[in-house]
Amino acid sequence: MLSPYGLEIVESCLTCKLRAERIFCDLPNSALQAFENIKYATAYPKGAVLFVEGQSPRGIFVLCKGRVKMSICSTDGKTLILKIAEPGEVLGLSATVSGKPYELTAETIDPCQVNFVKREDFLRFLKEHGDACFRVAEQLSEKYNNACHEVRSLGLSHSAAEKLAKLLLEWSSRNGEATKQEPRLKLALTHEEIAQMIGTSRETVTRLFAELKKRQIVQSKGSTLFIRNKGALRLMAGA
Amino acid sequence: MLMESAIQLSCFDCALRPARVFCDLPADALEAFDAIKTIALYPRGTTLFNEGRPARGVFMLCDGRAKLTVCSGNGRRLTLRIAGPGEMLGLSAAVSGTPYEVTAEMLDNSQVAFVRRKDMLHFLRVHRDACLQVVHLLSQDLHTAYDRVRAIGLVRTRHPAAAKEAI
């Protein structure tokens, strides 16, 4: 079934081809069948807000397709993007479990398919299915690891240049590019959004990219960035 | 703070058990936990585990406090938070099999219960109630970590000293 946003909607988790690759989704059939009964499959366009920081938790959002920007905001409007959630991640998990407000805002950056589960249904599901409960523990552990990484990066990096270098190295280590001499990455975010990820201004990010290109550390072709000098980038990152 | 002679070997004898998220388990789960834990008294200043080391297991703070810190490549250290009695340290690393994300150092002379990773994972798979408690604990840890990210990451200033103060 096609959605209005060009997505092919996967109706059933049991027949999803990507199930085995995803921590939460790779459940025994009995648990997955129970999950099928409580989920609502929905398609969202790019730019849709799934939930807002500070809202009471309605439930979890399992990201099946597309990517979602996770951010926090200060009272004077400054935004920090914590991460880009990838398919397979369960969003709003800790808030749904604890009952505390959502800690982050989730906004789609691609057309997305999301499976929503209401809070009370999800908590009952976890009580009844130990395997699912363990998967949730694993997902939360991964998120905690990422959060600690953010604390380290934001609190201990000397400069915006160092943070940008770290971010580019992290992105370039994904999707099988880690071992390449000159890895490449698709820049899915604007300079403003990258600035929001590393806690600096758009102007600083633009200036830093220009410097990196001038020093031939990176080269861009359209939205693809090639890391020409990984060693120099590592030096900048303080590695 | 416990005196050395007052070490508590069994969770069943602990008067603080009902007040603690993880410890308030059904009797069968608590008995199983008693069987897999080892108790030790650690003096102030002891490092329970170091950031980046493989996760050997989890450490339950029966009493006392521990400082959790992260470190940069050039040795600068930042305190994430102070963990208190009833908290389980090293939990996310043990569950996910990744290295410890922080360094934990004792701030008080304290009793700590250690459970090896392999035993903890088996325990969680067998005892659903305990697994649910662990999920609650991890959620709390995550909330605290996000608060820290908010505090550090959203102080944008030309004056690094002011940013450090906010930290």
Interface residues (C-beta under 8 A of the other chain):
Chain A: I72 C73 S74 K78 L80 L82 L93 S94 A95 V97 S98 K100 E103 L104 L126 K127 G130 C133 F134 V136 A137 E138 L140 S141 E142 K143 Y144 N145 A147 C148 H149 E150 V151 R152 L154 G155 L156 S157 G199 T200 G238 A239
Chain B: V70 C71 S72 G73 N74 R76 L78 L80 L91 S92 A93 V95 S96 T98 E101 V102 L124 R125 R128 C131 L132 V134 V135 H136 L138 S139 Q140 D141 L142 H143 A145 Y146 D147 R148 V149 R150 I152 G153 L154 R156 I167
